Structure formats: structure tokens, C-alpha cells
Amino acid sequence: MGIASEYSRPEPSRADIDARQGPLVLEFGTPWCGHCQAAQPLIREALAQHPEVEHIKIEDGRGRRLGRSFGVKLWPTLIFLAEGKEQARVVRPRDVEAVIEGLAQIQPE
């Protein structure tokens, strides 16, 4: 597990994501996106507190099916999944608390 530093290539399929077990955070964005770059310290800080959560960075853009299947419109978009089901979403996080709140939605009770 741990924090992904690079964008996944090739992107996983939707079926692969839906079949995942356990807590997962999908981060949609691009390496050149200013909003994505600004959010990286917040995302790293929040995820560092949850090493059990899998994190996958997915480069998004025109023709990228996975982002479209989740309805991603702005970057970065964080989608918090538990057992393959979306539990929370944070778009363009401005503070670490927003990411921590999303993580709280996918933690086992």
C-alpha cells in the first residue's frame, strides 16, 4: 500500500477497480495541473496517517475511460472507495481536513 508518487500507466479498468477489496483512494489529475501539484502536500499528509489505504494516481484527460466512468470533471478529484464502492469524493482539496474526512468514510469500523 502507501502513497503513489507516479501516475499509473496504463490506467486500471473499471472492472478492476470495482473488484478491489479494502479501502482505496483514486486520485485523478495530470502531472502538469497546477491544482494537482498544489494538492500533493495535503494528500500526502492525510494518506501518511493511513498506511493501510491503497492510493492510485490516474492520469486523466480526453479519451480516458476510467475518469469518465466516475464523472470526473475537475482535477484533482479524489474518490474514496471501500470494497469497490464509492463512499466519498473530494474535488480540488484546499486543506488536509477535507482529505481526512474522505478517508474516514472508508475506514473499517
C-alpha positions as CSV (number, residue, x, y, z in Angstrom):
1,M,0.0,0.0,0.0
2,G,1.2,3.5,0.6
3,I,1.2,6.8,-1.3
4,A,1.6,6.6,-5.1
5,S,4.1,9.1,-6.4
6,E,3.6,8.4,-10.1
7,Y,0.6,8.2,-12.3
8,S,-0.5,4.7,-13.1
9,R,0.2,3.5,-16.7
10,P,-1.8,2.0,-18.1
11,E,-4.8,3.0,-16.1
12,P,-6.7,0.2,-14.4
13,S,-10.0,-0.9,-15.8
14,R,-13.3,0.0,-14.1
15,A,-13.9,-3.7,-13.5
16,D,-10.5,-4.0,-11.7
17,I,-11.4,-1.0,-9.5
18,D,-14.9,-2.3,-8.8
19,A,-13.4,-5.7,-7.7
20,R,-10.9,-4.2,-5.3
21,Q,-11.2,-5.2,-1.7
22,G,-10.4,-2.8,1.2
23,P,-10.0,0.9,1.3
24,L,-8.8,2.7,-1.9
25,V,-8.3,6.3,-2.9
26,L,-8.3,7.1,-6.6
27,E,-6.6,10.4,-7.5
28,F,-7.5,11.7,-10.9
29,G,-5.3,14.5,-12.4
30,T,-2.3,15.2,-14.5
31,P,1.4,15.9,-13.8
32,W,1.2,19.4,-15.3
33,C,-2.0,20.5,-13.5
34,G,-1.3,23.4,-11.1
35,H,-4.2,22.4,-8.8
36,C,-2.9,18.8,-8.7
37,Q,0.6,20.0,-7.8
38,A,-0.8,22.3,-5.0
39,A,-2.8,19.5,-3.5
40,Q,0.0,17.0,-3.3
41,P,1.3,18.0,0.2
42,L,-2.3,17.8,1.6
43,I,-2.9,14.4,0.0
44,R,0.5,13.0,1.2
45,E,-0.1,14.3,4.8
46,A,-3.5,12.8,5.0
47,L,-2.5,9.4,3.5
48,A,0.6,9.2,5.7
49,Q,-1.8,8.7,8.6
50,H,-3.5,5.8,6.9
51,P,-0.8,3.4,5.5
52,E,-3.5,0.7,5.2
53,V,-5.2,2.6,2.4
54,E,-4.2,1.9,-1.2
55,H,-3.7,5.0,-3.3
56,I,-3.7,5.1,-7.1
57,K,-2.9,8.2,-9.1
58,I,-4.6,8.1,-12.5
59,E,-3.7,10.5,-15.3
60,D,-6.9,11.8,-16.6
61,G,-7.9,13.6,-19.8
62,R,-9.7,13.3,-23.1
63,G,-10.4,9.7,-24.1
64,R,-9.6,8.4,-20.6
65,R,-12.4,6.0,-19.8
66,L,-11.9,5.5,-16.1
67,G,-12.2,9.2,-15.3
68,R,-15.4,9.4,-17.4
69,S,-16.9,6.4,-15.7
70,F,-16.6,8.2,-12.4
71,G,-17.8,11.5,-13.8
72,V,-14.6,13.4,-13.2
73,K,-14.7,17.0,-14.4
74,L,-12.1,18.9,-12.4
75,W,-8.6,17.9,-11.2
76,P,-7.6,16.7,-8.8
77,T,-10.6,14.6,-7.9
78,L,-10.1,12.1,-5.1
79,I,-12.6,9.2,-5.0
80,F,-12.7,7.2,-1.8
81,L,-13.8,3.6,-2.2
82,A,-14.5,0.7,0.2
83,E,-14.9,-2.7,-1.3
84,G,-15.1,-1.2,-4.8
85,K,-17.9,1.2,-3.9
86,E,-17.6,5.0,-3.8
87,Q,-18.1,6.3,-0.3
88,A,-16.9,9.9,-0.7
89,R,-15.4,12.4,-3.2
90,V,-13.2,15.5,-2.8
91,V,-12.6,17.8,-5.7
92,R,-9.7,20.2,-5.5
93,P,-9.0,19.9,-1.8
94,R,-7.9,23.1,-0.2
95,D,-7.0,21.7,3.2
96,V,-5.9,18.4,4.7
97,E,-9.1,18.1,6.7
98,A,-11.2,17.6,3.5
99,V,-9.0,14.6,2.6
100,I,-9.0,13.2,6.2
101,E,-12.9,13.4,6.1
102,G,-12.9,11.4,2.9
103,L,-10.5,8.8,4.4
104,A,-12.8,8.5,7.5
105,Q,-15.6,7.3,5.2
106,I,-13.6,4.3,4.0
107,Q,-12.1,3.1,7.3
108,P,-13.4,-0.2,8.7
109,E,-15.5,0.2,11.9
